[in-house]
């Protein structure tokens, strides 16, 4: 039996009916249609499906969609303001912080949540912030460099 | 693929207990679901009814009083990790949470859920045993308390009866001159423990004699266990390196580890030996400073 799910994704309210077994990542990708969130390992290991739920980074493959009822979800599609990318997105581009790109949205969400909580993390804290995210191309250094650049104020927030 | 189930989201403990009482073994409790959903996806668990207790806010709290700390079962790992109060008075809990899985998992997963999952490699259980914690379990007929060390009975099996729910963790205020530490050995940071060891040492006033000691092992037996024989080596004596070495050896013998993908039985016994000694030393140093 389907149940009602009312929540906001990137500021947009949704009223859906989903099967209880539906995972948050499935609703975001298959129902809402935002495919920026990736489905990787499906077992809470790789972090590719990371989104922000009420401001916290979580793995959307390991949360029932119904548990997001009444909450605000931000996906990678919600980071840019209009046509202007977020500072982290710009930095990821400039520092080549992706190779195949599959981990990128998860990395962006994990580091966005990190900077929201701690705008001046140390290198160790940045590493801890993306510890739940795997980059199979092993491009961690360039990701850390991009986050560091934002921490140093090289990029301004879009107005 | 996850099998279909009926989903209930009670908002109060009373409602949750009524549902558990009604559906008994046909239902499963989900909170953060960070462990359960993996089992459900693998088809190892396929409940007909899922009682989702994540929204029961009355079970989400951290309270500190004269008699100690009370943590609601629904408190997330991240909340414990970030609590200034816990950091100041029970730093070992913060150190343990810090190494538990990833931030994403800690943001959604709860300490109660972790314990109820009953994985012998879970981080909280050995620490709670070392801290001499008591767990409160509620059912429709009332509440009962049990020491943390009696909660897990076997692999993924707990003392919870059908219809019962873990509601609270109580940690007594540590006696003076007590130091508690935890570490785990793992290959990948944020992974489960290959072996985890928690040690708590309480020293006597002035004489520096070990008045009380609790040694708890994770991933070294079918459930988080107390190494009581190893404790007996240290209790009532002035702790020396030689005694700690002996305690490590005794703990390594009383452990009942298995061989699996992470390590062989022999390797785990060796880890117990080394880590009990190392953590014993650290707990002692901390007790001296406390």
Interface residues (C-beta under 8 A of the other chain):
Chain A: X1 X3 X19 X20 X21 X23 X42 X43 X44 X47 X50 X53 X56 X57 X58 X59 X62 X63 X64 X66 X67 X69 X110 X113 X114 X128 X129 X131 X132 X133
Chain B: X2 X3 X4 X5 X6 X7 X9 X30 X33 X34 X37 X38 X40 X41 X50 X52 X54 X78 X101 X102 X103 X104 X105 X107 X108 X189 X190
